[in-house]
Amino acid sequence: MDLGLKGKVAVVTGASRGLGAAIARRLAAEGMDLVTVARSRDALEAEAAHLSGTYGVRVTACPVDLAAPEGASAVLEALASFDAVHGLVNSAGATKRGNFFSLTEADWTLGYDLKFHAAVRLSRLLWPKLKAGSGAIVSIAGLGGRMPSADFTIGGSVNAALLNFTKALAEVGSRDGVRVNAVNPGYFRTDRLKNSLRSTMEQTGCSADEAEATLLARLGAARFGEPEELGGFIAFLMSAQAAYLNGAGLDFDGGARRGI
């Protein structure tokens, strides 16, 4: 199905690896020109060159630290040649897990700055271009925003804030023609998950299959998601096929969240 995204412009943060990279790949495959953002210059530029060469689209790598206020301004500068932007995917930011009393002030500050404040700043600065393009914002939040956990206090709080911000900004978007939604991904087969499974294997001596089965049973999921599946879902949310979807927080988790 042609999603009608060819020739449009999107910004994807956290695009050097993992879910952010998978999202950027799918949007490039749909024909979108991209500005990709991450802190890792070498990985980001290599991925940008791959996308441009593979899909024949324009990809501008913007290696900046979005935890700093000037990071969002650098993204806006990278968009100077575009009058309109049609999509913003806020995918940057991983928060630290751990015992609440072992988490530092710096851990909390970084968690909010890189994931929440970066999304707020980018949404504010890019809004005129998104309005000009009748664009869409999709923020990658997380199940922790709806499922509090004692060992995920930073991530859960940040995700809850991002979901609240999404709903509030969607009200402005209804007036300005910009759709604003958030997605709560489940457990996807990324390097982070692979490292977690490897750690379990080393600690328990179990096999890879046993480590996967144990985690899936604990999560109540049939399988892990593939990053490409999330990329396809985000492309749909960017498209006119989702034109009536605004202000939603959507679980994309294989049924892992037990709630209504």
Order of alpha helices (4+ residues) and beta strands (2+ residues): beta-alpha-beta-alpha-beta-alpha-beta-alpha-alpha-beta-alpha-beta-alpha-alpha-alpha-beta
